[in-house]
Amino acid sequence: MALSRSRFERFRQTLNKRQTHLNLLLDNVHKPHNIAAILRTCDAVGIGEIDAVFPKPLLKECRHTAAGSSRWVDVNILEDLETGYQRARARKQQVLAAHFSDKAIDFREIDYTLPTCIVLGAEKNGVSNTTIEQADAHIIIPMLGMVQSLNVSVANALILYEAQRQCSEKGLYDEQRLDQNTVNQKLFEWYHPQIKKFCDKHQIRYPKLNDAGDIDDEKWHQIRQSLSE
């Protein structure tokens, strides 16, 4: 039981460090190992939600990969890139495309403490023309050898850890940035995954938890009992 309580507290601490101003938009990234690695890095630096547009022929496979890798990071699968840009603009984020061009700047020159959406392109072809045109800026990782680019998941890690460094120096990890309702919902989903499945199956609300993570909701218990009879 002590281990369980410790895990609940770790969930709470993790959610308290989520950075709501940072977001990724995957522009047709589709290789399973890259998607999984990107999501792991997002979790590690405190990004709890990303947007993604997957190639239509590979949508089912990509959706399956994302679902299997995203227990800690929500992946919003979008129909098209324009929707992703609309979401970023609504959040008042600067949109940065990882793309080599004449106007590209070193990724370390960006202020990632500002609301930011980073767009990563497909493994072979990079970001799409739509992204090139829509982005506020293009960022690059300086390359001093013969190869011209890094694996997309490696590039993602370098960029996000620079963002993490800046956010840490500015103290952005020191206070809760998620709204409390979202924190409460995530605590329940992570700590009680089987009960979450029961609620979703029967389309009933999630129960309230006490400070120790236990369900403390008599009315919910009554609803559950009536469904189990």
VENBEL-V336794 format. One record per run of one state. SS is the DSSP state (hx for helix, st for strand, lp for the rest). FROM is the first residue (numbers start at 1). TO is the last residue. If there is no record, write none. Layout:
ss->SS from->FROM to->TO
ss->SS from->FROM to->TO
This chain:
ss->lp from->1 to->1
ss->hx from->2 to->16
ss->lp from->17 to->21
ss->st from->22 to->27
ss->lp from->28 to->31
ss->hx from->32 to->45
ss->lp from->46 to->48
ss->st from->49 to->53
ss->lp from->54 to->55
ss->hx from->56 to->69
ss->lp from->70 to->73
ss->st from->74 to->77
ss->lp from->78 to->80
ss->hx from->81 to->90
ss->lp from->91 to->93
ss->st from->94 to->98
ss->lp from->99 to->104
ss->st from->105 to->106
ss->hx from->107 to->109
ss->lp from->110 to->115
ss->st from->116 to->122
ss->lp from->123 to->125
ss->st from->126 to->126
ss->lp from->127 to->128
ss->hx from->129 to->134
ss->lp from->135 to->136
ss->st from->137 to->140
ss->lp from->141 to->151
ss->hx from->152 to->169
ss->lp from->170 to->179
ss->hx from->180 to->191
ss->lp from->192 to->192
ss->hx from->193 to->202
ss->lp from->203 to->208
ss->st from->209 to->209
ss->lp from->210 to->214
ss->st from->215 to->215
ss->lp from->216 to->217
ss->hx from->218 to->228
ss->lp from->229 to->229
